[in-house]
């Protein structure tokens, strides 16, 4: 017979087992049977978020703003092994006191997270290391389970969290683990399928799950609190904000976790998307499912810095502003229309990491400079420097700086936006083509003739990449300037011609012609006519000049079109592509009368005319000679 003590022990074990499901004897966290988009579970979680007061303070527990920097030899694309002659390491820096705390050798392979006096990161391929934030001393080493891959790290004021993934028995499995600052495991939860990088807020932890779900759990116990599923887009990440949890919706937007989230459709949830222009690559956050993005990479140098405020069910970007980080450059941008409020260009070094911290934009440059700009103006208010060893570069950095306020004294005033954009566009470094195109686009939102004049200079500049030149033309054509001012700029630019003594060659004439046509610059007709017949005009530009003349010139376009056709109709240069001459002839027929028809007839019959051109004109004349088909009688 079973003893009473055995029964009690069995009941205790059963009670503990139920407790570990975090829901009494209900479904375990990440159960495939859990109901998603259930308002009865989402609403209490939302209320918990609303009533929780989160004070913006550093998570290290020291009360100081800290910075953790990975240093070592420069990492290059395609490089698999780091140089052994330059030491890899971790540097801790106290931004509050302005001093370096420690520098230790370490094979850093992920970003850093901080909690209660320790900083955690992946070291090597399969081990998490916890170090003291003041001394860099190792507090604990936590090996990843065999076969598991790190997918993301996070922390709050009392614990650290990480997600790992593995293929077990042919199935994809994921695990969310919570650690105490001592390195002791607090809890570990398995889930079927893919789980993404975690985020924390107000003693809760969230993860993207199976690409369409966001799961919120109690950080102390691991109990699943609620789950939402997006029906029309993927959920690619979760992150914290001043108003609670945000989750990525599709490729370019995010939503606030609230009661509207149960609707599961972009049109019905509290969705926000920056409107920055078609040429801005919006990288809102690291992809929670891509394990390689847990480490420092180019994504750290090409991203959007942002936060949101909640106003009832609506969300908006704080101050209607985002900050675009692209390599050496930072741009304060209006989130509603993409207008550039300020711009900062680091003179030489790439900015390897950046972060918004209250009213500060913080960055760490490759050469070890720690900088800070005011978010509202771009003026520089912080500049300090790490003491790197020979050959060392900054690889990446993470910030624990919540609550840090901007110094009142300026290190350097913000340069005028126009000057910074001009410097970016004409920078001789050709590796920033996308940034140059973006800077050109930004000129479109700056009022005044100065910006329009800069766009014309871009179009006519020597050695400017064609992609940038084309962008400048598109932007210039869309500006809302005084048409007379734009026309005057175009006429002046179109007057350029070949000058052997001064080594001047006409540039950008095709783009200028397209812009003239777009803005209706009739004053440009005479100079377009000159360029059409000028031997120094590049052949590639003639087609756009002919089209612009036909569109703008009216009867004034007939003489230059006539002369061009007669001069070049037999030129072998156009034998492979006579489209320019075809367009000139068609323009004559469209604008002129019987004399122009006779001219085209002569060109089509003259033996020296290019065969393809003659055939084309005979066909056009035959079609014009045929009577139009009689309209069918109504039934």
Secondary structure, DSSP 4 states (H G I P E B T S, - for coil): ---HHHHHHHHHHHHHHHHHTTSTTSPPTT-TTSPSS-HHHHHHHHHHHHH-------TTSSSS-EEEEEEESPP-TT--S--SSS--EEEEEETTTTEEEEEEE--B-S--EEETTEEEEEETTTEEEEEETTT--EEEEEEPPTT-EEEEEEE-SSEEEEEEEEEETTEEEEEEEEEETTS-EEEEEEEES-EEEEEEETTEEEEEETTTEEEEEETTT--EEEEEE-SSS----EEEETTEEEEEETTTEEEE-SGGGGG-STTTS-EE-----TTS----S--TT-GGGGS--GGGGEEEE--EEEETTEEEEGGGEEEEEETTEEEEEETTT--EEEEEE-SSS-EEEEEEETTEEEEEETTSEEEEEETTT--EEEEEE--PPTT-EEEEEEEE-TTPPPPSS-SBPPPPHHHHHHHHHT-S-TT-HHHHHHHHHHHTTS-SHHHHHHHHHHHH-TT--HHHHHHHHHHHHH--S-HHHHHHHHHHHHT---BTTTTB---SHHHHHHHHHHHT-GGGHHHHHHHHH-TTS-HHHHHHHHHHHHHH-GGGHHHHHHHHHHHHTT-GGGSS-THHHHHHHHHHHHH--HHHHHHHHHHHH-TTS-HHHHHHHHHHHHHHHSPPPPPPPP-
